[in-house]
Amino acid sequence: MDSSEYIFGIHSVLEAIEAGKTIDKLYVKKDLRGDASAGLLSLARERHIPVQRVPLEKLNKITRKNHQGVIAVLSAVAYCRLGTIVPTLYEDGVLPFILVLDGITDVRNFGAMARTAECCGVNAIVIPQRGSVSVGADAVKTSAGALLHVPVCREASLRDAVAYLKDSGYQIVAATEKADVNYTRGDYTGPVALVMGAEDVGISPEVLALCDTPVSIPMFGHIGSLNVGVAAGVMMYEVVRQRLEADVEII
């Protein structure tokens, strides 16, 4: 990462948060104590900023400047609120298409999916606050700049976010190898939220339980699963194909 993506020091980080800077996460020295750091951590909790306790060595690898045991990682984009995006899409008469990413941690897969999402007219990407890739400069670069155009919503609870979409009239589609239904048999011509899970563990059980339409992509080789970026591309373009055939607006 470029040094411009970091803010060092307790007071500098506090000022950045209070000024409304979009902070991806905080690295805080494991044994850091004191009133100033306690105030910072309290503010981070209030603003839903992930905090990672790390050894001093990790902080020193990032910078040799006087970081005071605190380094903030800046986001390359400003995160949006799902609760603002959803009603706005309906008010604008848009047929919604949202991509939900559960536990995606590889920046290259994330960037590739964001690039495809932008090409497919996806209205927003939803990621969890914890256990997910960050929207940093590397992700923006890998997405070929798509992440500068597709809103990203970082939600404290992915389960609650999916439940909100379901209650808002979205069909929740889960791409999972556990499903028996071929992905082409789903109907994606209405409001859709497509959920993709991590390659190793798939979609978390609490999110999968909320899904209306679990579907799978058929495979005929010796390898057990597709790369998640490829699978997401297949699924997103099936949504596009069906909407074009039904002669409905893509965006």
CORQUINOR-V607817 format. One line per field, one symbol per residue. ss: DSSP state (h for helix, s for strand, l for the rest). A space follows every 10 residues. Layout:
ss->???
This chain:
ss->llhhhssslh hhhhhhhhll llsssssssl llllhhhhhh hhhhhhllls sssslhhhhh hhllllllls ssssllllls lhhhhhhhhh hlllllssss ssllllhhhh hhhhhhhhhl lllsssssll llllllhhhh hhlllhhhll sssssllhhh hhhhhhhlll ssssslllll lshhhlllll lsssssssll lsllhhhhll llssssllll lllllllhhh hhhhhhhhhh hhhhhlllll l
